[in-house]
Amino acid sequence: MSTTQPKFDDASMQWIPPALLVDAVVDGQARQLSVGGLECVVGGHENDDEWVSWIEYRQGESVVHRSVRMHLKKGLLAEGAAASFA
Amino acid sequence: LANSQAMCTSFKTELLNGIHAFGTSVVRAGTGADTFKAALFVTTASLGAGTTAYSSTNEVTNGSGTGYTAGGATVTNATAPTSSGTTAYWTPSASLQWTSFTSAAAFDAVLIYNSTQSNKAVSVHTFGSQSITAGTFTLTMPTNDSSNALLRIA
């Protein structure tokens, strides 16, 4: 993965931010910004179906980078039953 | 001993392996596993049990860059279907991931479909609405067992 992308570390269950630059979109244009000039916010939630962690880089009110790690806890169940002749 | 009514567990696994054909429309080119793909869909889409095949309508698009390709990503399928107890199951053997991706709109569903068999739909999995900006979206799979696997027939 690019060194300008945050990486989610499965062992520590934490984001590892890029060291210097992060991929960003500003006014619809892709560019790389210095992480030092941005606010980094990490969050997430968990419920019965999923576990989510996200990391955002903000420039003022604008989110210029957002990555998400989504874990699906459970898939789909189809129940098959055999009809009785009784 | 007594007889007990049941759908045979081996049959459930064999369904996942394409062994049985009750209809006459199945045409298989070989004995290898099919190629399955995963595509993301925006929150305004209406995928569900009635979805029969992949369509790009309401699929996620790039708001910037080229991080997402229409049709989605190929599902890694290194673990054959199996069973435990009376449940047959299968799960992709690796996470799905899109990098350097900016979603043009929020999305909340992934469609698994069979690109070998005319893009026929397999399953729709929903999750909390997400948007990605110049980032990475990783979708990790549930534990591949009879209680949690992505696809289970019990």
gemmi code that builds the backbone of each chain (N, CA, C; Angstrom):
import gemmi

chains = {
    "A": [
        ("MET", (0.840, -1.201, 0.000), (0.000, 0.000, 0.000), (0.876, 1.252, 0.000)),
        ("SER", (0.367, 2.308, -0.592), (1.110, 3.557, -0.688), (1.486, 4.089, 0.695)),
        ("THR", (2.650, 4.739, 0.780), (3.064, 5.329, 2.049), (2.321, 6.623, 2.338)),
        ("THR", (1.476, 7.043, 1.421), (0.664, 8.231, 1.653), (-0.768, 7.864, 2.032)),
        ("GLN", (-0.940, 6.591, 2.386), (-2.237, 6.123, 2.886), (-2.066, 5.642, 4.329)),
        ("PRO", (-3.014, 5.948, 5.210), (-2.966, 5.352, 6.539), (-3.102, 3.832, 6.412)),
        ("LYS", (-2.478, 3.108, 7.306), (-2.561, 1.646, 7.275), (-3.169, 1.172, 8.584)),
        ("PHE", (-4.104, 0.237, 8.483), (-4.690, -0.306, 9.713), (-3.888, -1.523, 10.137)),
        ("ASP", (-3.400, -1.494, 11.364), (-2.597, -2.593, 11.895), (-3.496, -3.570, 12.639)),
        ("ASP", (-3.605, -4.778, 12.092), (-4.506, -5.762, 12.688), (-4.059, -6.205, 14.081)),
        ("ALA", (-2.764, -6.189, 14.327), (-2.272, -6.660, 15.625), (-2.663, -5.700, 16.748)),
        ("SER", (-2.439, -4.438, 16.510), (-2.739, -3.444, 17.549), (-4.153, -2.884, 17.416)),
        ("MET", (-4.811, -3.202, 16.285), (-6.158, -2.684, 16.000), (-6.162, -1.159, 16.005)),
        ("GLN", (-5.091, -0.597, 15.462), (-4.986, 0.857, 15.403), (-4.492, 1.302, 14.028)),
        ("TRP", (-4.804, 2.532, 13.698), (-4.318, 3.105, 12.455), (-2.867, 3.548, 12.617)),
        ("ILE", (-2.085, 3.308, 11.574), (-0.731, 3.834, 11.506), (-0.748, 4.945, 10.468)),
        ("PRO", (-0.657, 6.192, 10.898), (-0.736, 7.307, 9.942), (0.493, 7.359, 9.051)),
        ("PRO", (0.367, 7.909, 7.864), (1.548, 8.131, 7.023), (2.485, 9.124, 7.699)),
        ("ALA", (3.764, 9.001, 7.429), (4.754, 9.798, 8.153), (4.748, 11.270, 7.755)),
        ("LEU", (4.661, 11.530, 6.461), (4.841, 12.909, 6.008), (3.643, 13.449, 5.236)),
        ("LEU", (3.277, 12.718, 4.192), (2.223, 13.186, 3.295), (1.052, 12.213, 3.291)),
        ("VAL", (-0.137, 12.745, 3.072), (-1.305, 11.894, 2.967), (-2.053, 12.245, 1.679)),
        ("ASP", (-2.570, 11.201, 1.022), (-3.406, 11.434, -0.162), (-4.651, 12.201, 0.263)),
        ("ALA", (-5.037, 13.183, -0.537), (-6.168, 14.026, -0.162), (-6.888, 14.505, -1.412)),
        ("VAL", (-8.086, 14.975, -1.186), (-8.840, 15.647, -2.252), (-9.237, 17.011, -1.714)),
        ("VAL", (-8.834, 18.038, -2.432), (-9.152, 19.415, -2.059), (-9.837, 20.088, -3.245)),
        ("ASP", (-11.031, 20.551, -3.022), (-11.808, 21.200, -4.095), (-11.896, 20.303, -5.328)),
        ("GLY", (-12.079, 19.011, -5.078), (-12.248, 18.066, -6.175), (-10.965, 17.643, -6.854)),
        ("GLN", (-9.850, 18.135, -6.389), (-8.575, 17.801, -7.009), (-7.744, 16.909, -6.085)),
        ("ALA", (-7.220, 15.828, -6.634), (-6.375, 14.926, -5.852), (-4.999, 15.552, -5.662)),
        ("ARG", (-4.498, 15.466, -4.453), (-3.151, 15.973, -4.171), (-2.631, 15.313, -2.901)),
        ("GLN", (-1.422, 15.595, -2.570), (-0.850, 15.087, -1.326), (-0.565, 16.267, -0.413)),
        ("LEU", (-0.994, 16.134, 0.834), (-0.838, 17.208, 1.807), (0.033, 16.752, 2.961)),
        ("SER", (0.726, 17.693, 3.559), (1.529, 17.390, 4.742), (0.600, 17.084, 5.915)),
        ("VAL", (0.845, 15.954, 6.577), (-0.031, 15.583, 7.698), (0.099, 16.582, 8.852)),
        ("GLY", (1.234, 17.280, 8.890), (1.444, 18.234, 9.969), (0.469, 19.394, 9.940)),
        ("GLY", (-0.058, 19.698, 8.783), (-0.968, 20.830, 8.670), (-2.429, 20.442, 8.752)),
        ("LEU", (-2.694, 19.184, 9.065), (-4.073, 18.692, 9.074), (-4.456, 18.182, 10.459)),
        ("GLU", (-5.760, 18.225, 10.739), (-6.267, 17.620, 11.975), (-6.596, 16.161, 11.680)),
        ("CYS", (-6.085, 15.262, 12.486), (-6.345, 13.832, 12.317), (-7.364, 13.388, 13.360)),
        ("VAL", (-8.437, 12.776, 12.901), (-9.488, 12.311, 13.802), (-9.747, 10.831, 13.520)),
        ("VAL", (-9.803, 10.024, 14.560), (-10.055, 8.594, 14.427), (-11.330, 8.250, 15.181)),
        ("GLY", (-12.145, 7.416, 14.600), (-13.383, 7.015, 15.263), (-13.846, 5.659, 14.790)),
        ("GLY", (-15.009, 5.263, 15.255), (-15.556, 3.982, 14.841), (-16.766, 3.613, 15.652)),
        ("HIS", (-17.310, 2.458, 15.335), (-18.433, 1.944, 16.113), (-18.501, 0.434, 15.956)),
        ("GLU", (-19.269, -0.180, 16.815), (-19.463, -1.624, 16.763), (-20.901, -1.937, 17.099)),
        ("ASN", (-21.481, -2.863, 16.353), (-22.811, -3.372, 16.703), (-22.830, -4.876, 16.434)),
        ("ASP", (-24.005, -5.458, 16.402), (-24.090, -6.909, 16.234), (-23.614, -7.367, 14.855)),
        ("ASP", (-23.636, -6.466, 13.885), (-23.364, -6.853, 12.508), (-21.974, -6.488, 12.012)),
        ("GLU", (-21.382, -5.452, 12.587), (-20.137, -4.941, 12.019), (-19.270, -4.263, 13.067)),
        ("TRP", (-18.004, -4.179, 12.720), (-17.049, -3.416, 13.514), (-16.344, -2.482, 12.541)),
        ("VAL", (-16.379, -1.198, 12.834), (-15.878, -0.201, 11.891), (-14.879, 0.718, 12.573)),
        ("SER", (-13.793, 1.009, 11.874), (-12.862, 2.028, 12.339), (-12.538, 2.940, 11.153)),
        ("TRP", (-12.493, 4.229, 11.404), (-12.179, 5.162, 10.326), (-11.150, 6.180, 10.800)),
        ("ILE", (-10.466, 6.744, 9.825), (-9.513, 7.813, 10.104), (-9.759, 8.936, 9.099)),
        ("GLU", (-9.801, 10.133, 9.605), (-10.023, 11.295, 8.742), (-8.911, 12.318, 8.945)),
        ("TYR", (-8.582, 12.992, 7.859), (-7.735, 14.187, 7.937), (-8.584, 15.372, 7.516)),
        ("ARG", (-8.586, 16.377, 8.358), (-9.431, 17.534, 8.114), (-8.594, 18.797, 7.949)),
        ("GLN", (-9.033, 19.593, 6.995), (-8.419, 20.902, 6.768), (-9.537, 21.922, 6.994)),
        ("GLY", (-9.497, 22.523, 8.165), (-10.619, 23.370, 8.541), (-11.858, 22.519, 8.707)),
        ("GLU", (-12.927, 22.878, 8.005), (-14.189, 22.125, 8.088), (-14.254, 20.978, 7.081)),
        ("SER", (-13.274, 20.917, 6.208), (-13.329, 19.948, 5.107), (-12.591, 18.658, 5.449)),
        ("VAL", (-13.229, 17.542, 5.132), (-12.559, 16.251, 5.225), (-11.812, 16.033, 3.919)),
        ("VAL", (-10.503, 15.997, 3.990), (-9.706, 15.869, 2.761), (-9.188, 14.444, 2.560)),
        ("HIS", (-9.327, 13.624, 3.604), (-8.961, 12.210, 3.484), (-9.831, 11.408, 4.447)),
        ("ARG", (-10.340, 10.290, 3.967), (-11.093, 9.399, 4.859), (-10.872, 7.962, 4.410)),
        ("SER", (-10.369, 7.149, 5.321), (-10.207, 5.720, 5.097), (-11.041, 4.963, 6.118)),
        ("VAL", (-11.540, 3.793, 5.701), (-12.433, 3.013, 6.566), (-12.017, 1.554, 6.552)),
        ("ARG", (-12.024, 0.961, 7.728), (-11.848, -0.480, 7.884), (-13.171, -1.028, 8.408)),
        ("MET", (-13.823, -1.855, 7.591), (-15.149, -2.391, 7.938), (-15.049, -3.897, 8.076)),
        ("HIS", (-15.422, -4.422, 9.224), (-15.417, -5.870, 9.418), (-16.844, -6.366, 9.526)),
        ("LEU", (-17.210, -7.271, 8.628), (-18.528, -7.900, 8.703), (-18.447, -9.049, 9.695)),
        ("LYS", (-19.279, -8.986, 10.717), (-19.202, -10.022, 11.751), (-19.876, -11.319, 11.328)),
        ("LYS", (-20.918, -11.183, 10.537), (-21.701, -12.376, 10.226), (-22.271, -12.276, 8.823)),
        ("GLY", (-22.256, -13.404, 8.104), (-22.796, -13.434, 6.755), (-24.267, -13.775, 6.742)),
        ("LEU", (-24.704, -14.376, 5.635), (-26.124, -14.669, 5.443), (-26.381, -16.156, 5.606)),
        ("LEU", (-27.546, -16.463, 6.157), (-27.937, -17.848, 6.405), (-29.172, -18.185, 5.585)),
        ("ALA", (-29.076, -19.225, 4.771), (-30.246, -19.763, 4.074), (-30.603, -21.088, 4.741)),
        ("GLU", (-31.829, -21.208, 5.130), (-32.248, -22.432, 5.816), (-32.984, -23.331, 4.847)),
        ("GLY", (-32.459, -24.512, 4.662), (-33.087, -25.499, 3.794), (-33.791, -26.554, 4.616)),
        ("ALA", (-35.017, -26.860, 4.253), (-35.766, -27.878, 4.988), (-36.363, -28.857, 3.996)),
        ("ALA", (-36.371, -30.105, 4.335), (-36.963, -31.124, 3.487), (-38.416, -31.344, 3.885)),
        ("ALA", (-39.307, -31.310, 2.900), (-40.733, -31.469, 3.208), (-41.044, -32.915, 3.567)),
        ("SER", (-42.038, -33.088, 4.407), (-42.471, -34.411, 4.793), (-43.618, -34.872, 3.907)),
        ("PHE", (-43.684, -36.157, 3.640), (-44.814, -36.693, 2.878), (-45.970, -37.047, 3.793)),
        ("ALA", (-45.746, -36.936, 5.069), (-46.780, -37.335, 6.033), (-47.972, -36.385, 5.961)),
    ],
    "B": [
        ("LEU", (-32.356, -46.901, 16.217), (-32.207, -45.942, 15.127), (-33.569, -45.636, 14.509)),
        ("ALA", (-33.671, -44.489, 13.934), (-34.905, -44.095, 13.252), (-34.541, -43.187, 12.090)),
        ("ASN", (-35.374, -43.180, 11.114), (-35.162, -42.261, 9.994), (-35.501, -40.841, 10.425)),
        ("SER", (-34.787, -39.890, 9.885), (-35.091, -38.493, 10.203), (-35.088, -37.666, 8.935)),
        ("GLN", (-36.095, -36.855, 8.825), (-36.233, -36.006, 7.650), (-35.165, -34.930, 7.656)),
        ("ALA", (-34.492, -34.741, 6.551), (-33.430, -33.736, 6.514), (-33.025, -33.431, 5.086)),
        ("MET", (-32.534, -32.252, 4.885), (-31.802, -31.960, 3.659), (-30.357, -32.334, 3.952)),
        ("CYS", (-29.796, -33.207, 3.162), (-28.491, -33.782, 3.482), (-27.406, -32.699, 3.493)),
        ("THR", (-26.574, -32.740, 4.491), (-25.518, -31.740, 4.630), (-24.566, -31.783, 3.442)),
        ("SER", (-24.292, -32.980, 2.965), (-23.406, -33.102, 1.805), (-24.012, -32.386, 0.597)),
        ("PHE", (-25.322, -32.445, 0.465), (-26.012, -31.781, -0.650), (-25.844, -30.268, -0.550)),
        ("LYS", (-25.931, -29.724, 0.660), (-25.769, -28.275, 0.841), (-24.379, -27.837, 0.374)),
        ("THR", (-23.381, -28.601, 0.759), (-22.021, -28.264, 0.323), (-21.903, -28.410, -1.185)),
        ("GLU", (-22.549, -29.446, -1.711), (-22.479, -29.689, -3.154), (-23.222, -28.609, -3.941)),
        ("LEU", (-24.234, -28.006, -3.338), (-24.885, -26.865, -3.985), (-23.872, -25.735, -4.172)),
        ("LEU", (-23.115, -25.486, -3.117), (-22.105, -24.427, -3.196), (-21.017, -24.772, -4.210)),
        ("ASN", (-20.839, -26.064, -4.454), (-19.822, -26.492, -5.418), (-20.383, -26.719, -6.817)),
        ("GLY", (-21.677, -26.454, -7.013), (-22.264, -26.573, -8.349), (-22.385, -27.989, -8.853)),
        ("ILE", (-22.567, -28.941, -7.954), (-22.642, -30.344, -8.360), (-24.011, -30.710, -8.915)),
        ("HIS", (-25.056, -30.167, -8.345), (-26.425, -30.563, -8.712), (-27.067, -29.539, -9.654)),
        ("ALA", (-27.806, -30.021, -10.626), (-28.542, -29.144, -11.544), (-29.963, -29.668, -11.694)),
        ("PHE", (-30.902, -29.075, -11.011), (-32.302, -29.494, -11.137), (-32.914, -28.926, -12.417)),
        ("GLY", (-32.347, -27.810, -12.874), (-32.834, -27.207, -14.108), (-31.967, -27.621, -15.277)),
        ("THR", (-32.308, -27.144, -16.451), (-31.579, -27.545, -17.656), (-30.766, -26.400, -18.245)),
        ("SER", (-30.702, -25.301, -17.531), (-30.058, -24.119, -18.117), (-28.597, -23.956, -17.697)),
        ("VAL", (-28.094, -24.875, -16.920), (-26.732, -24.720, -16.429), (-25.737, -25.200, -17.476)),
        ("VAL", (-24.854, -24.323, -17.869), (-23.800, -24.687, -18.810), (-22.480, -24.322, -18.157)),
        ("ARG", (-21.661, -25.301, -17.942), (-20.390, -25.041, -17.296), (-19.270, -25.334, -18.279)),
        ("ALA", (-18.294, -24.442, -18.280), (-17.206, -24.574, -19.240), (-16.117, -25.519, -18.753)),
        ("GLY", (-16.075, -25.781, -17.458), (-15.015, -26.633, -16.945), (-15.282, -27.010, -15.513)),
        ("THR", (-14.267, -27.530, -14.872), (-14.443, -27.999, -13.509), (-13.834, -27.055, -12.484)),
        ("GLY", (-13.222, -25.974, -12.943), (-12.621, -25.020, -12.007), (-13.673, -24.175, -11.310)),
        ("ALA", (-13.253, -23.550, -10.237), (-14.159, -22.641, -9.534), (-14.470, -21.436, -10.413)),
        ("ASP", (-15.671, -20.932, -10.278), (-16.036, -19.713, -10.994), (-15.305, -18.520, -10.382)),
        ("THR", (-15.312, -17.420, -11.117), (-14.765, -16.165, -10.606), (-15.898, -15.324, -10.038)),
        ("PHE", (-15.743, -14.933, -8.805), (-16.749, -14.107, -8.141), (-16.175, -12.701, -7.942)),
        ("LYS", (-17.062, -11.728, -8.039), (-16.644, -10.350, -7.860), (-17.508, -9.668, -6.813)),
        ("ALA", (-17.028, -8.544, -6.330), (-17.729, -7.783, -5.293), (-17.806, -6.329, -5.746)),
        ("ALA", (-19.013, -5.798, -5.786), (-19.222, -4.425, -6.227), (-19.963, -3.646, -5.137)),
        ("LEU", (-19.605, -2.375, -5.013), (-20.203, -1.516, -3.985), (-21.354, -0.705, -4.578)),
        ("PHE", (-22.390, -0.499, -3.769), (-23.566, 0.222, -4.244), (-23.964, 1.329, -3.275)),
        ("VAL", (-24.439, 2.419, -3.870), (-24.762, 3.615, -3.090), (-26.029, 3.385, -2.264)),
        ("THR", (-26.224, 4.253, -1.311), (-27.318, 4.070, -0.345), (-28.701, 4.195, -0.988)),
        ("THR", (-28.775, 4.821, -2.150), (-30.074, 4.982, -2.806), (-30.430, 3.804, -3.705)),
        ("ALA", (-29.555, 2.821, -3.812), (-29.853, 1.628, -4.606), (-30.881, 0.772, -3.864)),
        ("SER", (-31.387, -0.232, -4.537), (-32.405, -1.087, -3.902), (-32.096, -2.555, -4.143)),
        ("LEU", (-30.869, -2.918, -3.895), (-30.485, -4.316, -4.037), (-31.071, -5.141, -2.896)),
        ("GLY", (-31.312, -6.397, -3.184), (-31.837, -7.282, -2.158), (-32.101, -8.657, -2.724)),
        ("ALA", (-33.034, -9.366, -2.103), (-33.324, -10.738, -2.523), (-33.781, -10.809, -3.973)),
        ("GLY", (-34.356, -9.732, -4.478), (-34.841, -9.740, -5.856), (-33.779, -9.454, -6.894)),
        ("THR", (-32.565, -9.147, -6.466), (-31.477, -8.861, -7.406), (-31.056, -10.153, -8.100)),
        ("THR", (-31.026, -10.135, -9.411), (-30.704, -11.360, -10.150), (-29.321, -11.335, -10.793)),
        ("ALA", (-28.788, -10.140, -11.027), (-27.484, -10.048, -11.683), (-26.869, -8.683, -11.409)),
        ("TYR", (-25.561, -8.622, -11.573), (-24.871, -7.344, -11.433), (-25.323, -6.368, -12.510)),
        ("SER", (-25.532, -5.128, -12.102), (-25.767, -4.032, -13.033), (-25.034, -2.826, -12.475)),
        ("SER", (-24.527, -1.986, -13.344), (-23.792, -0.821, -12.871), (-24.713, 0.295, -12.369)),
        ("THR", (-26.014, 0.119, -12.529), (-26.952, 1.126, -12.039), (-26.813, 1.285, -10.525)),
        ("ASN", (-26.560, 2.485, -10.100), (-26.391, 2.806, -8.679), (-25.138, 2.207, -8.053)),
        ("GLU", (-24.230, 1.745, -8.883), (-22.940, 1.303, -8.345), (-22.120, 2.537, -7.949)),
        ("VAL", (-21.261, 2.378, -7.001), (-20.372, 3.475, -6.596), (-19.547, 3.933, -7.795)),
        ("THR", (-19.326, 5.220, -7.879), (-18.427, 5.763, -8.893), (-17.372, 6.620, -8.212)),
        ("ASN", (-16.361, 6.974, -8.976), (-15.280, 7.787, -8.429), (-15.678, 9.264, -8.425)),
        ("GLY", (-15.545, 9.884, -7.262), (-15.725, 11.320, -7.207), (-14.477, 12.042, -7.668)),
        ("SER", (-13.372, 11.330, -7.614), (-12.081, 11.846, -8.046), (-11.173, 10.642, -8.255)),
        ("GLY", (-10.294, 10.715, -9.220), (-9.345, 9.627, -9.426), (-9.979, 8.394, -10.035)),
        ("THR", (-9.262, 7.280, -9.928), (-9.699, 6.040, -10.569), (-9.610, 4.860, -9.609)),
        ("GLY", (-9.804, 5.109, -8.319), (-9.617, 4.048, -7.331), (-10.639, 2.940, -7.401)),
        ("TYR", (-11.804, 3.230, -7.972), (-12.843, 2.207, -8.072), (-13.117, 1.921, -9.538)),
        ("THR", (-13.121, 0.662, -9.880), (-13.415, 0.242, -11.247), (-14.810, -0.354, -11.299)),
        ("ALA", (-15.610, 0.057, -12.258), (-16.958, -0.495, -12.401), (-16.896, -2.012, -12.465)),
        ("GLY", (-17.780, -2.643, -11.734), (-17.749, -4.098, -11.654), (-17.136, -4.577, -10.357)),
        ("GLY", (-16.374, -3.698, -9.727), (-15.826, -4.023, -8.422), (-14.541, -4.821, -8.480)),
        ("ALA", (-14.291, -5.553, -7.423), (-13.031, -6.279, -7.265), (-13.281, -7.788, -7.301)),
        ("THR", (-12.273, -8.502, -7.734), (-12.370, -9.963, -7.739), (-12.244, -10.505, -6.324)),
        ("VAL", (-13.112, -11.427, -6.009), (-13.112, -12.043, -4.683), (-12.051, -13.142, -4.646)),
        ("THR", (-11.221, -13.120, -3.622), (-10.226, -14.183, -3.453), (-10.916, -15.437, -2.931)),
        ("ASN", (-10.762, -16.515, -3.657), (-11.507, -17.739, -3.337), (-10.536, -18.908, -3.253)),
        ("ALA", (-9.820, -18.968, -2.145), (-8.823, -20.024, -1.984), (-9.292, -21.122, -1.036)),
        ("THR", (-10.466, -20.954, -0.470), (-10.974, -21.938, 0.483), (-12.284, -22.502, -0.030)),
        ("ALA", (-12.296, -23.776, -0.312), (-13.490, -24.412, -0.866), (-14.614, -24.461, 0.160)),
        ("PRO", (-15.851, -24.501, -0.318), (-16.971, -24.672, 0.619), (-16.799, -25.937, 1.442)),
        ("THR", (-17.293, -25.888, 2.658), (-17.215, -27.056, 3.524), (-18.446, -27.065, 4.413)),
        ("SER", (-18.479, -27.954, 5.369), (-19.622, -28.012, 6.276), (-19.169, -28.372, 7.671)),
        ("SER", (-20.032, -28.015, 8.605), (-19.828, -28.386, 10.004), (-21.202, -28.582, 10.597)),
        ("GLY", (-21.369, -29.680, 11.332), (-22.710, -29.995, 11.790), (-23.591, -30.209, 10.586)),
        ("THR", (-24.691, -29.486, 10.498), (-25.580, -29.611, 9.338), (-25.554, -28.363, 8.462)),
        ("THR", (-24.542, -27.515, 8.661), (-24.464, -26.255, 7.914), (-23.296, -26.269, 6.941)),
        ("ALA", (-23.595, -25.968, 5.675), (-22.554, -25.790, 4.671), (-22.233, -24.308, 4.579)),
        ("TYR", (-20.987, -23.984, 4.316), (-20.628, -22.564, 4.327), (-19.416, -22.271, 3.449)),
        ("TRP", (-19.288, -20.988, 3.146), (-18.165, -20.490, 2.338), (-17.943, -19.013, 2.657)),
        ("THR", (-16.692, -18.617, 2.650), (-16.315, -17.221, 2.875), (-15.120, -16.903, 1.980)),
        ("PRO", (-15.074, -15.728, 1.386), (-13.858, -15.347, 0.658), (-12.637, -15.497, 1.569)),
        ("SER", (-11.514, -15.824, 0.977), (-10.331, -16.100, 1.786), (-9.461, -14.869, 2.012)),
        ("ALA", (-9.892, -13.726, 1.560), (-9.150, -12.484, 1.821), (-10.127, -11.317, 1.873)),
        ("SER", (-9.675, -10.247, 2.471), (-10.488, -9.029, 2.536), (-10.624, -8.417, 1.153)),
        ("LEU", (-11.648, -7.607, 1.001), (-11.801, -6.783, -0.208), (-11.235, -5.415, 0.092)),
        ("GLN", (-10.545, -4.826, -0.877), (-9.920, -3.536, -0.587), (-9.860, -2.659, -1.833)),
        ("TRP", (-10.198, -1.397, -1.623), (-10.049, -0.385, -2.668), (-9.169, 0.724, -2.098)),
        ("THR", (-8.116, 1.088, -2.818), (-7.202, 2.108, -2.329), (-7.219, 3.343, -3.233)),
        ("SER", (-6.733, 4.441, -2.672), (-6.719, 5.724, -3.397), (-8.072, 5.973, -4.050)),
        ("PHE", (-9.095, 5.837, -3.257), (-10.482, 5.798, -3.715), (-11.238, 6.975, -3.107)),
        ("THR", (-11.977, 7.677, -3.952), (-12.885, 8.724, -3.491), (-14.275, 8.388, -3.998)),
        ("SER", (-15.184, 8.122, -3.095), (-16.541, 7.758, -3.505), (-17.327, 9.024, -3.841)),
        ("ALA", (-18.037, 8.963, -4.959), (-18.835, 10.119, -5.365), (-20.067, 10.273, -4.495)),
        ("ALA", (-20.493, 9.185, -3.861), (-21.665, 9.208, -2.980), (-21.476, 8.152, -1.907)),
        ("ALA", (-22.255, 8.287, -0.849), (-22.176, 7.306, 0.235), (-22.672, 5.951, -0.257)),
        ("PHE", (-22.103, 4.892, 0.281), (-22.487, 3.528, -0.119), (-22.688, 2.679, 1.126)),
        ("ASP", (-23.507, 1.650, 0.984), (-23.807, 0.822, 2.162), (-24.075, -0.643, 1.818)),
        ("ALA", (-23.645, -1.083, 0.647), (-23.903, -2.478, 0.282), (-22.824, -2.990, -0.657)),
        ("VAL", (-22.573, -4.284, -0.538), (-21.679, -4.959, -1.482), (-22.447, -6.129, -2.082)),
        ("LEU", (-22.391, -6.220, -3.405), (-23.018, -7.328, -4.129), (-21.942, -8.327, -4.509)),
        ("ILE", (-22.127, -9.571, -4.095), (-21.253, -10.649, -4.547), (-21.934, -11.278, -5.757)),
        ("TYR", (-21.203, -11.397, -6.851), (-21.814, -11.980, -8.044), (-20.809, -12.837, -8.792)),
        ("ASN", (-21.359, -13.675, -9.664), (-20.557, -14.667, -10.372), (-20.244, -14.151, -11.779)),
        ("SER", (-19.033, -13.681, -11.962), (-18.691, -13.094, -13.259), (-18.490, -14.168, -14.323)),
        ("THR", (-18.294, -15.403, -13.897), (-18.166, -16.499, -14.863), (-19.528, -16.877, -15.438)),
        ("GLN", (-20.545, -16.773, -14.597), (-21.899, -17.173, -15.002), (-22.753, -15.933, -15.273)),
        ("SER", (-22.368, -15.169, -16.262), (-23.163, -14.027, -16.751), (-23.479, -13.020, -15.652)),
        ("ASN", (-22.567, -12.875, -14.703), (-22.721, -11.886, -13.622), (-23.948, -12.123, -12.757)),
        ("LYS", (-24.334, -13.368, -12.623), (-25.506, -13.675, -11.803), (-25.240, -13.341, -10.341)),
        ("ALA", (-26.254, -12.799, -9.689), (-26.118, -12.356, -8.301), (-26.018, -13.543, -7.349)),
        ("VAL", (-25.230, -13.364, -6.309), (-25.101, -14.371, -5.256), (-25.709, -13.853, -3.956)),
        ("SER", (-25.247, -12.708, -3.498), (-25.715, -12.209, -2.204), (-25.468, -10.712, -2.094)),
        ("VAL", (-26.267, -10.090, -1.254), (-26.128, -8.657, -0.967), (-25.873, -8.511, 0.525)),
        ("HIS", (-24.834, -7.803, 0.872), (-24.473, -7.585, 2.279), (-24.458, -6.084, 2.543)),
        ("THR", (-25.212, -5.684, 3.520), (-25.294, -4.257, 3.835), (-24.469, -3.938, 5.084)),
        ("PHE", (-24.129, -2.674, 5.194), (-23.362, -2.196, 6.351), (-23.673, -0.725, 6.534)),
        ("GLY", (-23.163, -0.153, 7.592), (-23.407, 1.251, 7.843), (-22.882, 2.114, 6.715)),
        ("SER", (-23.621, 3.172, 6.390), (-23.252, 4.047, 5.272), (-21.834, 4.596, 5.434)),
        ("GLN", (-21.077, 4.550, 4.320), (-19.690, 5.005, 4.339), (-19.398, 5.900, 3.149)),
        ("SER", (-18.454, 6.778, 3.329), (-17.887, 7.516, 2.205), (-16.372, 7.500, 2.381)),
        ("ILE", (-15.672, 7.533, 1.266), (-14.212, 7.465, 1.282), (-13.673, 8.668, 0.511)),
        ("THR", (-12.641, 9.291, 1.062), (-12.018, 10.428, 0.395), (-10.519, 10.165, 0.262)),
        ("ALA", (-10.079, 9.953, -0.953), (-8.661, 9.724, -1.253), (-8.062, 8.653, -0.345)),
        ("GLY", (-8.888, 7.719, 0.065), (-8.452, 6.767, 1.083), (-8.603, 5.319, 0.665)),
        ("THR", (-8.588, 4.480, 1.680), (-8.680, 3.042, 1.483), (-9.950, 2.528, 2.154)),
        ("PHE", (-10.722, 1.743, 1.415), (-11.866, 1.059, 2.017), (-11.543, -0.424, 2.051)),
        ("THR", (-11.515, -0.967, 3.246), (-11.232, -2.386, 3.432), (-12.446, -3.049, 4.041)),
        ("LEU", (-12.881, -4.117, 3.415), (-14.023, -4.886, 3.917), (-13.493, -6.252, 4.314)),
        ("THR", (-13.430, -6.498, 5.613), (-12.888, -7.769, 6.072), (-14.031, -8.756, 6.306)),
        ("MET", (-13.721, -10.012, 6.130), (-14.742, -11.055, 6.099), (-14.996, -11.665, 7.470)),
        ("PRO", (-16.201, -12.182, 7.667), (-16.474, -12.866, 8.934), (-15.682, -14.172, 9.039)),
        ("THR", (-15.621, -14.685, 10.235), (-14.955, -15.968, 10.458), (-15.626, -17.044, 9.610)),
        ("ASN", (-14.795, -17.850, 8.970), (-15.334, -18.878, 8.078), (-15.706, -20.123, 8.877)),
        ("ASP", (-16.837, -20.044, 9.550), (-17.339, -21.211, 10.275), (-18.858, -21.275, 10.125)),
        ("SER", (-19.447, -22.285, 10.712), (-20.872, -22.535, 10.489), (-21.771, -21.490, 11.141)),
        ("SER", (-21.220, -20.683, 12.004), (-22.025, -19.666, 12.682), (-21.894, -18.285, 12.064)),
        ("ASN", (-20.819, -18.044, 11.341), (-20.528, -16.674, 10.905), (-20.207, -16.509, 9.422)),
        ("ALA", (-19.929, -17.556, 8.725), (-19.417, -17.457, 7.347), (-20.284, -16.565, 6.471)),
        ("LEU", (-19.689, -16.062, 5.420), (-20.406, -15.103, 4.571), (-21.651, -15.733, 3.946)),
        ("LEU", (-21.535, -16.978, 3.495), (-22.690, -17.699, 2.946), (-22.849, -19.006, 3.699)),
        ("ARG", (-24.042, -19.207, 4.234), (-24.308, -20.432, 4.993), (-25.639, -21.032, 4.555)),
        ("ILE", (-25.663, -22.344, 4.416), (-26.912, -23.056, 4.136), (-27.103, -24.063, 5.262)),
        ("ALA", (-28.153, -23.854, 6.018), (-28.375, -24.699, 7.206), (-29.590, -25.582, 7.013)),
    ],
}
model = gemmi.Model(1)
for chain_id, residues in chains.items():
    chain = gemmi.Chain(chain_id)
    for i, (resn, *xyz) in enumerate(residues, 1):
        res = gemmi.Residue()
        res.name, res.seqid = resn, gemmi.SeqId(i, " ")
        for name, pos in zip(("N", "CA", "C"), xyz):
            atom = gemmi.Atom()
            atom.name, atom.element = name, gemmi.Element(name[0])
            atom.pos, atom.b_iso = gemmi.Position(*pos), 0.0
            res.add_atom(atom)
        chain.add_residue(res)
    model.add_chain(chain)
structure = gemmi.Structure()
structure.add_model(model)
structure.setup_entities()
